[in-house]
Amino acid sequence: VDTTAEAKLTVLPVSGIQNVPFGRNISVLPNPVKSNCRIELNRRIIEGKYSIYSIMGDLIESENIRNESSVNTDLAELEKGIYIVRVEGDGLEFTTKFVKN
């Protein structure tokens, strides 16, 4: 009995999103945040979104970005703690942490 078999494996990219090193191309000012803050990127996002997550991964806020290199947001209602902001757009993803006082 012949028990040999041949198989072909093709590996494809998982996603078109390029992960940019943590915190390198994005900043939250001021940090720590008291109420209003600005999310700044080192490039303009033609079409995308920013999302703010609790340190536990719960989505807090998400808004679309269109032709922007910075976004202002009011975080006065957030509880004190550490949060993560992620910006996705134009095939890129930027992520960093900030502190809410």
RARA-V86033 format. One record per residue. RES is the residue in one letter. NEAR is the number of other C-alpha atoms within 8 Angstrom. Layout:
RES;NEAR
RES;NEAR
This chain:
V;2
D;3
T;4
T;4
A;4
E;4
A;4
K;4
L;4
T;4
V;4
L;4
P;5
V;4
S;4
G;6
I;7
Q;7
N;7
V;10
P;8
F;8
G;10
R;6
N;10
I;12
S;9
V;10
L;10
P;7
N;8
P;9
V;13
K;9
S;8
N;10
C;13
R;11
I;12
E;11
L;10
N;7
R;5
R;9
I;12
I;10
E;10
G;12
K;12
Y;12
S;12
I;12
Y;13
S;11
I;8
M;5
G;6
D;7
L;9
I;8
E;7
S;9
E;7
N;8
I;12
R;9
N;8
E;9
S;10
S;9
V;9
N;8
T;8
D;8
L;10
A;7
E;6
L;6
E;6
K;7
G;7
I;10
Y;12
I;12
V;12
R;11
V;11
E;11
G;11
D;8
G;8
L;10
E;12
F;14
T;13
T;11
K;9
F;12
V;11
K;13
N;8
